[in-house]
Amino acid sequence: MLNFDQPDTSAVMRTYRMYYGLEFEDVDHHFGYFQVDSIALAAHIFCPQEPRGTVIVLHGYLDHVGLVAGAIRACVGQGYAVAAYDLPGHGFSLGTPATIGDFAEYQSGLETFLNLCQSKLPAPYYAIGHSAGAAILIDYILTRDEPLFAKAVFCAPLVRSAHWRGSKLGVFLTGWWIKSVPRRQFQGSSDSTFVERLKTDPFSLRNVPLSWVKALFRWEKRLQRYSPSDLPVLILQGNHDTTVDWRYNLSFLRQKFTAAQVIEFPGAGHHLLNEAEPYRTQIYDNLNTFLTE
């Protein structure tokens, strides 16, 4: 189980940190599981000496904590503690791969994790979410009168996926006999090294269950009814993103987050946190400035 007081020095975690570039000097790494209903989720805590606050980092669909290592490095480098966990059926977490019954289950996981972090990690609290991780944060913020976070960053946020209407029609026509479809691509970044590593990633998930797609459709319909929020939000979006319907999503999120700052990166893809230079420097400079100003 997750132990905030005892860093993980096991050989397995040393190998994991080295593989994903998560080795930091004078930063304790805590790893363990926490229980959400009947599923055990795997959590990572990176805690420097005397942290100035805490950043919750949520990865995207079909990804895992190791693939948001860039965001973790950026935040630890600014003196923040970072808390992240693998979503159900992703990474080290248990559960049926890439499957969720309803997006409300994501909220149960986030609420449980935040309660754990509040008792052990210092305020103020911030959040960074990529793609589906951003969707989880959007849901949380818009459904709470007083969300825990002082600020939030949405990277290539998911509201609607690309080819939205075609996807809904396809699920309607074939969803009764097809249970999953192959992952459409291992692209999303102009960094060819990252793309090649993504293809052979040990935690790579290669199929999308249609039950997850149906859950996304139901969640998006609920999202339309939520009242706007004035929480300070930074939205980072590449305009070569072929995973989400980014034009619609930006328009929608500007209405739902009245204090949102939106920065577009011409030519950048969906995996913004793993983009090549010069995007990478621009993205992390904007992220760091927003959190620390």
C-alpha distance (Angstrom), angle and dihedral (degrees) to the residues before:
residue distance angle dihedral
M1 . . .
L2 3.80 . .
N3 3.81 111.1 .
F4 3.80 116.2 -169.5
D5 3.80 91.7 -171.5
Q6 3.81 100.4 52.9
P7 3.84 120.3 58.5
D8 3.79 116.4 -140.8
T9 3.81 110.1 -113.5
S10 3.81 97.0 166.5
A11 3.80 121.6 135.8
V12 3.81 90.4 -119.0
M13 3.79 93.0 57.5
R14 3.82 92.8 43.2
T15 3.80 88.3 55.2
Y16 3.81 90.8 46.7
R17 3.81 93.2 50.2
M18 3.80 92.9 47.8
Y19 3.81 93.3 47.4
Y20 3.82 94.2 51.9
G21 3.80 98.3 34.9
L22 3.79 96.2 -109.0
E23 3.82 99.4 131.9
F24 3.82 109.3 121.3
E25 3.77 131.0 176.8
D26 3.83 114.9 -118.4
V27 3.81 91.9 2.9
D28 3.81 120.9 119.4
H29 3.80 117.5 -140.5
H30 3.79 116.2 -152.0
F31 3.79 118.3 -170.6
G32 3.79 131.0 -179.3
Y33 3.78 147.1 109.2
F34 3.79 133.8 -80.7
Q35 3.76 125.2 -166.3
V36 3.80 124.3 -117.9
D37 3.79 111.2 179.6
S38 3.82 103.2 -54.3
I39 3.82 97.6 -21.4
A40 3.80 128.7 86.9
L41 3.81 112.9 -142.8
A42 3.82 123.0 -159.1
A43 3.80 116.9 -126.1
H44 3.80 133.7 -166.5
I45 3.80 123.4 -160.8
F46 3.81 120.0 -170.5
C47 3.79 110.2 -169.2
P48 3.83 124.9 -179.7
Q49 3.78 123.0 -164.1
E50 3.83 110.7 -72.9
P51 3.83 98.0 -7.2
R52 3.80 117.9 -147.9
G53 3.82 92.8 -140.2
T54 3.79 140.9 -40.0
V55 3.80 131.7 -85.7
I56 3.81 120.3 -160.1
V57 3.82 110.4 -150.7
L58 3.82 121.4 -162.9
H59 3.80 121.5 -169.0
G60 3.80 126.6 -144.6
Y61 3.78 133.6 -101.9
L62 3.84 114.8 -66.7
D63 3.83 88.6 12.5
H64 3.82 133.3 92.4
V65 3.81 141.1 -153.4
G66 3.81 93.2 -78.1
L67 3.81 90.6 63.4
V68 3.82 93.0 58.8
A69 3.80 91.5 53.5
G70 3.81 90.3 120.3
A71 3.80 92.1 61.1
I72 3.80 90.8 45.4
R73 3.82 91.2 51.2
A74 3.81 91.8 48.3
C75 3.80 93.6 51.2
V76 3.81 95.9 43.0
G77 3.79 87.6 49.1
Q78 3.81 89.1 57.8
G79 3.81 91.4 51.8
Y80 3.81 99.6 -99.9
A81 3.77 127.0 135.5
V82 3.79 109.9 -124.1
A83 3.80 125.6 -148.5
A84 3.80 120.6 -171.5
Y85 3.79 137.5 158.7
D86 3.79 138.5 -168.3
L87 3.80 112.1 -107.2
P88 3.83 117.6 -119.8
G89 3.79 110.5 -68.4
H90 3.82 92.4 12.9
G91 3.79 133.5 102.7
F92 3.80 113.1 -25.2
S93 3.82 93.0 -16.8
L94 3.77 121.2 108.9
G95 3.78 125.6 -123.9
T96 3.79 134.6 86.6
P97 3.83 107.6 -47.6
A98 3.82 114.2 -90.0
T99 3.82 91.5 -15.1
I100 3.78 131.9 130.5
G101 3.80 128.5 167.7
D102 3.78 94.5 -150.5
F103 3.80 134.6 -8.2
A104 3.81 87.6 -116.0
E105 3.80 85.6 77.3
Y106 3.79 88.8 65.1
Q107 3.80 88.7 56.7
S108 3.79 91.3 53.0
G109 3.79 89.7 54.2
L110 3.80 94.1 47.3
E111 3.82 93.9 46.5
T112 3.80 92.0 50.4
F113 3.80 91.9 47.5
L114 3.81 93.3 48.0
N115 3.79 91.2 51.2
L116 3.81 89.5 53.5
C117 3.80 92.9 47.4
Q118 3.80 94.7 47.4
S119 3.78 91.0 59.9
K120 3.81 94.1 51.6
L121 3.81 111.9 21.8
P122 3.82 128.7 64.0
A123 3.80 128.9 -106.9
P124 2.97 146.1 -92.3
Y125 3.80 96.3 76.2
Y126 3.77 125.2 -154.8
A127 3.80 132.2 177.6
I128 3.79 137.6 -144.8
G129 3.79 120.9 -171.7
H130 3.78 130.5 -180.0
S131 3.82 120.2 -152.3
A132 3.83 106.8 -50.1
G133 3.80 87.7 13.0
A134 3.80 87.2 59.7
A135 3.81 89.2 48.3
I136 3.81 89.3 56.6
L137 3.81 90.5 51.1
I138 3.82 91.8 46.4
D139 3.80 90.3 53.7
Y140 3.81 92.2 46.7
I141 3.81 95.7 48.7
L142 3.81 96.0 44.7
T143 3.81 93.7 49.3
R144 3.83 98.6 47.8
D145 3.79 126.4 79.1
E146 3.82 89.6 -151.9
P147 3.81 112.0 19.6
L148 3.78 115.3 -162.0
F149 3.80 95.2 -123.1
A150 3.79 125.4 91.6
K151 3.82 90.2 -161.3
A152 3.80 138.0 -0.3
V153 3.80 136.0 -156.2
F154 3.82 121.3 -151.5
C155 3.82 114.5 -162.4
A156 3.82 114.6 -164.2
P157 3.82 88.2 -24.3
L158 3.78 121.6 -148.8
V159 3.79 117.7 -129.8
R160 3.78 99.2 130.3
S161 3.78 123.3 8.7
A162 3.79 122.2 -130.4
H163 3.82 116.0 -80.3
W164 3.81 88.5 22.9
R165 3.80 99.8 170.9
G166 3.78 93.2 41.5
S167 3.80 90.3 50.6
K168 3.80 92.1 51.6
L169 3.79 91.1 49.4
G170 3.80 91.6 47.8
V171 3.78 93.0 50.9
F172 3.80 90.6 47.3
L173 3.81 92.4 52.1
T174 3.80 100.2 40.2
G175 3.79 107.0 17.6
W176 3.80 93.6 97.1
W177 3.83 93.3 65.0
I178 3.83 106.9 18.0
K179 3.81 112.9 72.8
S180 3.81 100.3 -176.2
V181 3.80 142.9 3.0
P182 3.82 129.5 -144.5
R183 3.77 118.3 -95.6
R184 3.79 104.4 -91.7
Q185 3.79 99.8 -136.2
F186 3.78 147.2 -13.1
Q187 3.79 94.0 -140.6
G188 3.78 130.6 91.8
S189 3.80 98.5 124.5
S190 3.79 137.3 69.5
D191 3.81 88.0 -141.8
S192 3.81 101.0 100.8
T193 3.81 92.0 -168.2
F194 3.79 91.2 57.7
V195 3.82 92.2 46.1
E196 3.80 92.1 52.5
R197 3.80 91.9 47.9
L198 3.78 90.1 48.4
K199 3.80 90.2 57.4
T200 3.81 91.2 57.4
D201 3.80 99.3 32.5
P202 3.83 110.0 142.0
F203 3.81 91.0 -132.5
S204 3.80 94.8 44.7
L205 3.81 115.7 142.3
R206 3.79 115.2 -153.6
N207 3.81 105.3 -176.2
V208 3.80 133.8 60.9
P209 3.82 113.4 -148.1
L210 3.80 111.5 -138.4
S211 3.80 88.3 -136.2
W212 3.83 87.0 68.9
V213 3.81 91.3 49.0
K214 3.81 90.4 51.1
A215 3.81 89.5 49.8
L216 3.81 88.7 52.7
F217 3.82 90.9 52.9
R218 3.83 91.6 51.5
W219 3.80 92.5 46.8
E220 3.81 93.8 49.7
K221 3.80 89.5 53.2
R222 3.82 91.1 52.7
L223 3.79 91.1 46.5
Q224 3.81 91.5 62.8
R225 3.82 90.2 67.1
Y226 3.82 98.2 52.9
S227 3.80 119.7 109.3
P228 3.82 119.1 -116.9
S229 3.81 123.9 -94.9
D230 3.81 129.9 -142.8
L231 3.81 94.2 -153.8
P232 3.83 111.9 134.9
V233 3.80 105.3 -101.5
L234 3.79 133.1 176.9
I235 3.82 116.7 -155.8
L236 3.81 117.8 -162.7
Q237 3.80 116.6 -168.3
G238 3.80 137.0 171.1
N239 3.80 116.6 -145.5
H240 3.83 93.4 -143.2
D241 3.79 90.6 62.5
T242 3.81 109.7 133.7
T243 3.82 96.3 172.7
V244 3.80 100.5 69.1
D245 3.80 132.4 32.5
W246 3.78 89.8 -110.6
R247 3.81 98.1 175.2
Y248 3.79 92.4 56.0
N249 3.80 92.1 40.2
L250 3.81 94.6 53.9
S251 3.80 91.7 48.4
F252 3.80 91.2 48.9
L253 3.81 95.2 46.0
R254 3.79 93.0 49.2
Q255 3.80 86.7 61.0
K256 3.80 94.7 45.8
F257 3.83 96.7 44.5
T258 3.78 108.6 45.0
A259 3.83 94.4 -174.1
A260 3.80 95.7 46.5
Q261 3.79 121.9 139.0
V262 3.81 112.0 -153.2
I263 3.81 123.6 -159.9
E264 3.80 120.5 -177.3
F265 3.79 123.4 -160.4
P266 3.82 112.5 -152.1
G267 3.79 110.1 -135.3
A268 3.81 96.8 10.3
G269 3.81 121.0 127.7
H270 3.78 136.1 -143.5
H271 3.81 98.9 -77.9
L272 3.80 92.5 68.4
L273 3.80 94.4 161.4
N274 3.82 88.4 57.7
E275 3.78 100.1 42.0
A276 3.80 124.4 134.0
E277 3.78 125.0 -109.1
P278 2.96 135.3 -47.3
Y279 3.82 88.0 28.4
R280 3.79 93.2 54.0
T281 3.80 95.3 59.3
Q282 3.81 92.4 44.5
I283 3.81 93.0 48.6
Y284 3.79 95.9 49.1
D285 3.80 93.7 41.5
N286 3.81 89.2 56.1
L287 3.79 92.1 44.6
N288 3.82 93.8 49.7
T289 3.79 93.1 45.3
F290 3.79 92.4 50.9
L291 3.81 94.0 50.2
T292 3.79 97.1 44.0
E293 3.81 104.3 36.5
